[in-house]
Amino acid sequence: MQRYRSIYLWSILLVFLFSAQAFSWSDGVWKPSDYSNNFWIQTYTTGSSLIIVSADGERFYVFLDPDVSDGFDVPELFGKDASLEVVFGQVGTSVDAQPATAKAVLEIAGETTQYTLQQTFEAACGLATLDGDAAGDPLSKLLSGGLLKR
């Protein structure tokens, strides 16, 4: 069991470190109001999006949609009997303090569960730029010692 947890954590780390991120407002951790599942969402400059779903951090499902311009609706990436559809709704901002929301339909082994998700944690690179403007690569600036400004 520990082996699978290590593989899972390393795969998440590699995805976050070595990918071309779009730094979208939807990136981050999303949860339903009952906190029954975690949805890690990441978008890429190619127009694709990756969502990892896990209730306990040990069993997980990975969904990759190569083109989210037509919505997010795909089967599980590694062939597990699961599919996920997500429709993003309200966009949250730090000005109005409204959380971002989404509707998700997760089907696992023929059992369908509908969720209303709220963004619990926004990806750090989506919160602000390090020098106060939107230009440049925020991760590179962070690693080079820039200061985070809101």
Secondary structure, 3 states (H helix, E strand, C coil): CHHHHHHHHHHHHHHHHCCCECCCCCCEEEEECCCCCEEEEEEECCCCEEEEEECCCCCEEEEEECCHHHCEEEECCCCCCEEEEEEECCCCECCCCECCEEEEEEEECCEEEEEEEEEEEECHHHHCCCCCCCCCCHHHHHHCCCCCCC
